[in-house]
Amino acid sequence: MKALIIDDERLARKELASLLEKHDGIEIVGEAANADEAEALIAEKKPDLLFLDINMPGRTGFQLLESLDHAPHVIFVTAYDEHALEAFKVNALDYLMKPIDPERLEAAINKLPRKGEEGAPQREVLKETDQIFLKDGEKCWFVTLKDVRYFESEGNYVRVRFADQKPLVLRSLNKLEEKLDPLVYFRANRKHIINLRWVDRIEPWFSGGLMVKLKHVGKDGEPETVEVSRRQAARFKDLLSL
């Protein structure tokens, strides 16, 4: 698994690199002293894992994650404990305090997916098991794509529906569609992309369209619904072998 160490303290980077030498499954492919260097390295090296400090000159570790379309797995490494709650809100794998305890480091690494699971190198098309980083106001999430039921366009923003959450993020639905697996994420109409794994029932709708009922019940006790336009209905039937 390819990893980057991102920390503004050179000695801290060297110490961590030394501790990681005993872990054969971790390959350090680069080091960065700030978020700008890290962002460039992430684009070049496409790591599977970040060992990420939070307080750095310039942008923080959280702000770095916010700038990424596709977030690798993250283990935070920091000298301060006040960010722990926020770190776990974004589904970080772990939160290590400096100086790093080798046993805690090993425990964090053991949380990584095994070879052949979702920790495979990044690809242009995101897989169901890939994670995306979302931020809406002060709230942040790491979300596994398979847990997203659908994406809904609202002007220049996209509302992401997963669990009982619905953050609104600055993103074009068209650009998002380019990154999603078309066999799993279907453009139902101008405003919606649905996850086919969440489809429960399909019913005929007006003007040759279809009404999809999802495997999620809203607060009103009724399943969520998304309309498939007449233009997309034939392709939708083909994908689901109807």
Buried (B, 14 or more C-beta within 10 A) or exposed (E): BBBBBBBBBEEBBEBBBEBBEEBEEBEBBBBBBBBBBBBEBBEEBBBBBBBBBBBBEEBBBBEBBBBBEBBBBBBBBBEEEEBBEBBBBBBBBBBBBBEBEEEEBEEBBEEBBEEEEBBBEBEEBBBBEBBBBBBBEEEBBBBBBBBBBBBBBEEEBBBBBBEEBEBBBEBEBEEBBEBBBBEBBBBBBEBBBBBBBBBEEBEEBEEEBBBBBBEBEEEEEEBBBBBBBBEBBEEBEEBEEE
